[in-house]
């Protein structure tokens, strides 16, 4: 019975950490660089910016995609660990 209690506490700690990391990722996902001060910035259509500003805009979308991918991977890893622990019980 002691093993079950320690296993459940480890699982609960992992779930709590996963939730905190996911919340952090949600916050980071919405943060992007301000490209409006760079040369080549197109204020009417920011995605059509050129030069450094265009690179900045491209980086912003890649950063958002990366954070989304990291949160999906975290959810999948959490699901696998939960299923493995449930199978042990």
Backbone as a ProteinNet text record, in pm:
[ID]
protein_1_A
[PRIMARY]
XXXXXXXXXXXXXXXXXXXXXXXXXXXXXXXXXXXXXXXXXXXXXXXXXXXXXXXXXXXXXXXXXXXXXXXXXXXXXXXXXXXXXXXXX
[TERTIARY]
82	0	86.1	202.8	291.2	337.6	364.2	408.5	301.1	175.4	66.2	56.9	74.3	66.9	180.3	301.1	412.3	398.6	347.8	325.4	219.9	114.1	8.4	58	143.6	196.3	289.6	369.3	455.3	370.5	263.9	174	107.4	64.5	0.1	98.6	222.6	323.5	349.9	358.3	383	267.9	145.1	28.9	29.5	63.5	68.5	175.9	292.8	399.8	358.6	293.6	248.9	147.7	59.1	-39.9	28.8	123.8	195.2	275.6	341.8	417.4	323.2	208	111.1	60.4	34	-9.1	100.7	224.1	335.4	347.4	323.4	330.1	218.7	101.2	-8.7	28.3	91.2	133.8	242.7	340.5	448.2	399.4	297.1	244.1	188.8	136.4	77.6	180.2	304	405.3	485.5	491.6	568.2	649.2	742.4	823.6	748.1	778	719.5	809	759.2	838	811.5	726.4	684.9	796.9	898.7	1006.7	1116.3	1110.6	1215.6	1186.7	1294.3	1274	1210.6	1126.4	1055.9	921.8	878.3	751.2	634.1	539.5	418.9	303.7	261.1	160	21.9	-7.3	-139.9	-149.5	-37.3	-35.5	99.2	105.7	234.5	299.8	221.4	282.2	350.5	324	388.5	511.6	559.2	677.9	800.8	900.4	1022.9	1142.8	1254.9	1380	1375.8	1434.1	1439.8	1300.7	1211.6	1075.4	1005	1030	972.3	1024.9	1155.5	1215.2	1156.6	1135.1	1076.9	935.4	855.5	718.4	718.9	811.9	821.9	861.1	953.2	993.1	876.9	793.8	679.5	587.4	558.3	468.4	535.3	666.2	735.5	742.5	760.1	764.4	629.8	520.7	388	363.4	406.2	390.6	472.9	592.8	678.2	616.9	563.1	501.6	378.8	301.1	183.9	227.3	332	382.2	433.6	504.1	555	439.9	332.6	220.8	150.4	141.7	81.6	167.2	299.4	389.5	376.6	365.1	348.9	219.8	112.2	-15	-4	61.4	76.1	161.9	272	357.5	281.3	203.5	123.6	23.6	-41.2	-139.2	-72.8	43.4	114.1	153.9	203.5	244.8	123.1	13.4	-107.4	-157.9	-158.7	-202.6	-109.2	20.2	116.2	95.1	68.8	46.6	-84.9	-188.3	-317.6	-302.9	-222.3	-201.4	-129.2	-39.3	33.9	-58.8	-163.2	-252.5	-333.7
-119.8	0	125.7	117.5	233.3	268.3	166.2	191.3	265	229.5	296.1	443	470.2	607.9	692.9	638.6	716.5	730.9	628.6	636	740.7	744.1	842.7	984.2	1000.6	1134.4	1181	1090.4	1126	1163.6	1087.3	1117.4	1253.1	1282.3	1410.3	1525.6	1506.6	1610.5	1632.4	1524.2	1538	1612.3	1579.7	1647.3	1795.1	1827.1	1967.7	2043.6	1983.4	2048	2063.8	1962.4	1970.8	2083.5	2099.6	2207.5	2343.6	2357.8	2485	2516.4	2416.6	2439	2474.6	2409.2	2439.6	2582.8	2627.7	2766.5	2863.8	2831.4	2914.2	2917.2	2802.8	2797.5	2878	2878.3	2959.6	3107.1	3147.7	3287.1	3319.2	3230.1	3253.8	3249.7	3170.4	3158.2	3291.2	3371.5	3498.8	3611.4	3583	3688.3	3682	3794.7	3805.5	3935.2	3946.5	4067.8	4178.6	4300.6	4416.2	4452.9	4434	4456.6	4592.4	4673.4	4798.7	4902.2	4891.2	4987.6	4956.1	4840.4	4801.3	4854.8	4873.9	4925	4817.3	4861.1	4770	4725.4	4783.1	4741.7	4797.1	4713	4751.8	4755.2	4876.9	4889.4	4844.8	4852.4	4809.8	4657.7	4589.7	4443.7	4395.5	4370.5	4335.2	4210.8	4116.8	3996.6	4025	4141.2	4179	4265.9	4272.8	4352.7	4292.8	4377.6	4332.3	4355	4297.5	4317.1	4260.4	4337.5	4293.3	4276.4	4363.8	4354.3	4228.4	4193.2	4068.9	3946.3	3948.3	3837.5	3829.8	3945	3951	3893	3929.8	3877.3	3726.1	3677.2	3532.2	3459.4	3518.9	3459.1	3452.3	3556.4	3557.6	3439.5	3411.4	3298.9	3165.8	3154.8	3030	3007.2	3114.1	3102	3054.4	3110.6	3068.3	2921.8	2878.7	2738.1	2646.8	2689.2	2607.6	2590.6	2700.2	2688.5	2599	2607.7	2520.3	2374.7	2347.4	2210.4	2156.8	2241.5	2198.4	2163.6	2242.7	2211.9	2083.6	2055.9	1930.2	1812	1823.8	1717	1692.9	1800	1786.2	1713.1	1742.6	1675	1526.3	1494.1	1353.2	1277.8	1337.5	1271	1250.2	1349	1334.9	1220.6	1211.9	1105	968	954.4	825.8	786.7	881.2	850	812.5	884.8	851.6	712.3	680.6	545.7	438.7	465.3	366.5	344.7	451.6	438.7	366.1	397.7	330.7	181.3	147.4	6.1	-65.4	5.2	-56.5	-87.9	-7.3	-27.2	-149
0	0	0	63.7	66.9	-72.9	-155.4	-291.8	-371	-351	-420.7	-381.2	-250.4	-204.5	-261.2	-262.8	-317	-467.8	-533.9	-678	-710.9	-632.3	-656.1	-626.3	-527.3	-498.1	-609.5	-663.5	-776.3	-897.2	-921.3	-1033.1	-1013.1	-891.4	-863.7	-881.6	-838.7	-858.7	-1006.6	-1084.1	-1227.1	-1295.2	-1258.6	-1318.2	-1281.7	-1156.9	-1115.6	-1193.2	-1209.4	-1286	-1431.5	-1488.6	-1628	-1646.6	-1549.9	-1559	-1550.9	-1459	-1446.3	-1572.1	-1628.6	-1751.8	-1866	-1872.7	-1979.1	-1967.4	-1844.8	-1826.5	-1869.4	-1835.9	-1880.5	-2031.3	-2093.8	-2240.2	-2304.4	-2242.7	-2295.5	-2290	-2181.4	-2168.3	-2270.3	-2284.2	-2379.4	-2523.4	-2549.4	-2685.3	-2733.9	-2643.2	-2684.3	-2688.6	-2650.3	-2652	-2782	-2849	-2973.1	-2969.4	-3061	-3069.8	-3140.2	-3102	-3169.2	-3286.9	-3407.1	-3528.2	-3591.2	-3529.9	-3593.2	-3599.9	-3517.9	-3519.7	-3620	-3681.8	-3775.1	-3915.1	-3991.8	-4127.5	-4216.4	-4307.6	-4396.8	-4342.6	-4230.7	-4170.1	-4250.2	-4282.9	-4356.2	-4256.3	-4218.6	-4112.6	-4158.4	-4287.6	-4334.4	-4342.9	-4371.8	-4379	-4323.5	-4193.6	-4131.9	-4191.9	-4242.5	-4299.6	-4432.8	-4492.6	-4618.1	-4594.2	-4472.2	-4440.5	-4507.4	-4529.8	-4596.3	-4505.6	-4542.8	-4469.6	-4329.3	-4235.4	-4096.6	-4037.1	-4075.1	-4023	-4073.3	-4197.9	-4251.7	-4179.5	-4149.6	-4073.7	-3933.6	-3873.9	-3739.6	-3740.7	-3839	-3849.8	-3872.8	-3956	-3979.9	-3852.1	-3774.9	-3647.4	-3549.9	-3548.5	-3457.1	-3483.5	-3610.9	-3637.3	-3607.6	-3631.5	-3600.6	-3450	-3373.9	-3227.9	-3174.8	-3226.1	-3181.7	-3217	-3335.3	-3373.6	-3283.2	-3246.8	-3160.5	-3021.9	-2964.3	-2832	-2836.3	-2944	-2958	-2966.1	-3042.9	-3056.2	-2923	-2846.6	-2716.5	-2622.7	-2623.9	-2535.2	-2577.8	-2707.1	-2753.7	-2709.8	-2723.2	-2680	-2530.2	-2452.4	-2308	-2273.2	-2343.2	-2319.2	-2352.4	-2463.3	-2502.8	-2401.3	-2358.2	-2259.4	-2128.5	-2087.5	-1965.7	-1979.3	-2093.9	-2116.1	-2111.6	-2171.9	-2172.1	-2029.9	-1952.5	-1815.3	-1730.2	-1747.9	-1670.8	-1707.5	-1836.6	-1877	-1824.4	-1821.8	-1769.7	-1620.3	-1546.8	-1402	-1375.2	-1450.8	-1432.2	-1461.7	-1561.2	-1593.1	-1481.1	-1409	-1297.9	-1181.6	-1166.4	-1051.7	-1080
[MASK]
+++++++++++++++++++++++++++++++++++++++++++++++++++++++++++++++++++++++++++++++++++++++++

